[in-house]
């Protein structure tokens, strides 16, 4: 039996240029899962007020973190797929792992085409979003469904909806924090910074906020740290409507006045370092903290290609494969 594994993440421009960023943002911000307002209204806002201006600003941010081999998010996801493939090759069954991006390239449609050419009898989709949200995980399901609409002979499909409380994931995060403390020292506060989400999405039933809190609580419980020394915050808000709070940047502004001049920051919602972690968290928010009087600001990298992270992915895939073996 042959298994296909589609390993997906959010996406990235193909280059740190205004043209490439505009193309990426146009696709991303046209997703009704991401922007839940009437499309005819949003079209005018997107094409009249956002795409003519925002790509230039965002491209400058991408230029700060772009690597010689391309986008950090893409290259890390590709490496994760290669390492997962190597681990699955050690099993007695046949697996084909392909990376794909929800927005941009390589697309989900392209990844599925590669897998169906094998051909595969069983298809496992693993979106690298630990905490479920309709804006990310469900949007990936939409893209998979759309790409398979013209497929005559569908493989059996299993879609992994998230792993916010999976033991292997919590253990990997805990070990990463402890390793950082061992090598870099421990600061006064540990801040969990998750990507933000409009508050009205959660009010409408999105479980994302609850799952973020579960992840942070379970990691905290495994660490030699008091719960009061850990904070859960949310970053990357967009627009004027209320988003999940407390806001990460606003929290950083207030900490030094309360005598907190040293913080460790981890972003458990990101499976791979990207613009939001490498620029927003590591650069922009560091400056916010320091300008407010902070002295020691340490970012703990995403799990990326750490062996414990790849092991967790392998466990998730094998658990689903066992249902068919």
Protein Blocks (a to p, Z undefined) as FASTA:
>chain_A
ZZddddddfbdcfbdcfklmmmmmmmmmmpmklmccdfklmmmmmmmmmmmmmmmmmmmm
mmmmocfkbcfklmmmmmmmmmmmmmmmmpmbdcddddddfbhcddfklmmmmmmmmpcf
bdcdddfbfbacfklmmmmmmmmmmmmmmpmbacdddddfbjflgmklmmmmmmmmmmmm
mmnopafbdcdddddddfklmmnopaklmmmmmmmmmmmmmpccdfklpccddehiecjb
dcddddfklmmmmmmmnopabdcdddfkbmbdcfklmmmmmmmmmmmmmmnopabdcddd
dfklafklmmmmmmmmmmmmmmmZZ
